[in-house]
């Protein structure tokens, strides 16, 4: 568990954390329990194969995530990183990490956070704040029973969430995360010849080039780096990292002591 590595974290000059799907909102948030709204509860009873029903459920769930404050899931990590020079990068697109007590300026979510909509095509690089749009969609549904989608004000095509998925990777607009990515790359420059502790939590192979492979490379080339990879199934470490890294065969939720 994380408590077994607190001494390594405290001894390090800098700490780099990667958060993957094992710590996504889908794994941590019990939407059925937390969203007590009767309209959402009725949607849960409707046909899973209906695209409109799935969309409306997602609207409620995204709106719920955007309204969360100080989620408890990362408390142990927050305490371990307190007063340390750290940076956290996530491949999750739910924005949940931004609702934690971690410093916002030390977080990067290159796959999106659910904060914005974009044109499906897209016809431009314009992004639209999601919260108000979601609220409008919910109000319309609860007043009329009709499931609607927002349209791009420029071309009329549907607006979709500004998140990177397998389906949207070719049309994903990257503008929303570029400032945090710049902060991340600048922070990385400062890790050279520093005692660096790298902690990878629950990452898979959906976007391994984001931090799974880069973390391995950093651990290999930085003589003062040490890496810990935590994953229930994809925990393996290459032979070339022997003595530089270790694997923990454990679900990241259990590693952080998150109740389930």
N, C-alpha and C positions, 0 to 999 in steps of 0.2 A: 504494500500500500504506500501511498505518498509519504506517510510518516517515516518510512524506512529510508527516505532520500532527503529528508529535511536538512541533515548535516551537509550533504553534498551541495544543496541549494545555497545554504548559508556560507559555505566555503568558496563558492564560485564568485567571480567578478561580475559575470553576466549570465542571465538565464533566458533561454529561448524555449517557448512552448508551442507545440502544434496541437490543435484540437480537431478531431475528425468525427465521422458519423456516429461512433459509439456514444458521443456526447451531444447529439443533435436534439432539437426540440421534440422530434418524433419519438426519441428514446426516453426523454426526461419529463416531458409535460403530459399530464393526463387530461387531455382536452375534454373528454366526456365528463370528467368530474369537475373540472374548473370552469367550463363554460356552461352555466346552468340555464342560459337562455332557452326557453321552450321551443323556439323556432329552430335553433341549432340541434336540440335534442331530437326533434322530429326528423330533421335531415339525416341523422344517424340511422334512422329506421327505414329510410328510403333506399331504393335500388343503387347499389354500388356501381353498377355498370352505366348509369346515366351520367354523361359528361357534365350536364348542368348541375346536378346534385353534388358531384365531386367538387366542382368549381365553387359552389356556394358554401360548402363546408370549409374549403380553403380560405374563402373570404373571411368567415368568422374566426378561423384559427389564426390567420395572419393579423387580423385586427386585435385579437387577444394578445398575441406576442408583442405587438407594438405598444400595448398598454401595461405590460408587466413592469414592475419596479423592484429592483434589488432581489433578483431570484436567488434562492439559497444553494443552488446546485454546485457552484464553484467556490463555496466558502472556504473549504480546506485549502484549495489552491491559492485563494486570495491571501490567506494567513501565511502560507509558505513564501509567497512572493513579496510580502510587505517589506518595504524599505530596500528592496533589491532592484537592480537595474535589469529590467526584463522586457520582453516583447512577446506577444501572443498572436499567432496567425491561425486562422481557421479555414477549413474547406467547407464548412457548413454555411447554408444560405438563409438561416432562420433569424439571424440577429440576436439570438439568445445571449451570447457572450457579452453583448453591449448592455444588457440589462443586469449584469453582475456588478460587483463592487470593484472590479479591475479598472485601472485608469484608461479612459477612452482613447487617449493619445498613444497608448501602447498596444492597441488592437488593430488588426487588419483582417478584412473578410473579402478576399478577391473574388469570391463566387457570388457576392451580393448579400444583402441583409434583409430584404423584404421592405425596405424603406421607400422604394420607388417603383413606379410603373414605367414602361417604355413601350414604344410602338412595336407591334409584332413583327413588322417587316425588317428593320425599322426604316422609316422614311427620313429620319434625322437623328441627331445625337441627343435630342431633348429627353429629359427625365421628368417625371411628374410625381410629387409627393403622394405616397400610397394611403396614408391614414385617412385623409378627408374623403378620398374616393371610396375606400372600403366602407366608411361610415354611411356614405350616400347609398351604396349598393345594399347595405343591410337595412337601412330605413325603407328603401323602395320595396325590398322583398317582404318586410314585415307588415307594410301597409297594403300591399297589393297581392302578395303571393307570387309575384313574377320574378324570375331570375334573369337579371340583365348582366351585360358586360359593358365596360367602359370603352369608348372609342377614342382613337387618336384625333385630337383637334386639328391636326394638319392634313391627314389623308383619309380619316374615317375607318381605318382598319382597327381591329381590337387592340386594346392595351393589355400587356401581360406583365407579370412581375419581372423586375430587373434583377434576375438571378441567372446564374450560369448552370445549366443542366445539360445532359447529353443531347436533348432536343434543341436547346437554345444556344449552344456554344458557338455557333457560326454567326448568330445575330445579337449576341449579348453586348450591350453597351457598357464599357468599362469605366466611364467617367466618375462614377460615384465613389470608387475606392482608391483612385489614383493618389490622392494626398496621403492617405494612410500607407499606401504601398511605398511612396517616396520616403516616408518616415521610417518604414521598416528597412528599406535598403540602406539608408543612411546609418541606422542603428547597427546593421550587420557589418558595416565597414569598421565599426569600433570594436568588433570581436577579435580582430587579428591579434595574435599573441596574448590573448586574455584567457583566463581560466573560465571556460564556457561550459555550462551544464545545459544539455539539450534534452527536453522531455517531450516525447511524441505520444499523444493520447488518442487511441482509437481510430487511427487513420488507415484507410484501405488503399485501393488502386483505382478509384474513380478519377482522381487527378493527382497521380503520384509525382508529377513534375512540380507541383506547387510547393510541397515541403517534405514529402517522404524521401525522395531521392536527394534533394538539396541538403537535408539534415544529415544523411549518411555521408555525403561529400564533405560537409563541414567537420563532422566527427573524424573523418579519415585524415584530412589535411591539417587541421588545427591540433598541434601537439598537446595543447592544454585542454582539449575538449573531451567531454565524456557524454555519451548518449544513452538514454533509457527509452526503449520502445515498449509501449503497453498496448496489448490487443488480445482479444479473446481467441481469435483464429489466425490473424495475420501478424504474428509477433516475431517472426523469424529475423535473424540478423546474419549478414554475410560473414564468411570466414575472414575476409580482409579487415573486418572491424573487431576482431578478437582482441580483447584487452582494452578496447576503446569504447565499447558499447555493451549493453546487455538487454535481454528481452524479458518481459514479464508477461506470462500467459495468463491474462486476467482481463475481464471486461473493465473498461475504463471507469464505468460507474462504480464498480466495487473498489477499484483502486483509489477513487476519491471519497469512498465511504458514502455514496449517495443512496439513500433509502429507495427501495423499489416496491 
